[in-house]
Amino acid sequence: MSLSEFAVVASEAGGEGHSPWPYVVGGVVLLIFLLLLAGLLAFAGGREHS
């Protein structure tokens, strides 16, 4: 399936009333971002910039 076909299928599937999937995807992306930020602070937070 090409990218344009996937876009058409996704746009047709999204038109059926209220769907919770955008919130689920957004929550997962936010969780991944926060975990990466916590890892960055845990491993690089104590270093001095001299």
C-alpha angles and dihedrals in degrees: 000000000000125000093255092052090049090051091052093049092047093049092049092048092050095060097072106100123277117349124186094205097094089056092047092050091045091049092050092049091048091049092051090049092050092048091051090048091050090050091050092051092044096052102030103025097093099051120109121225105223 
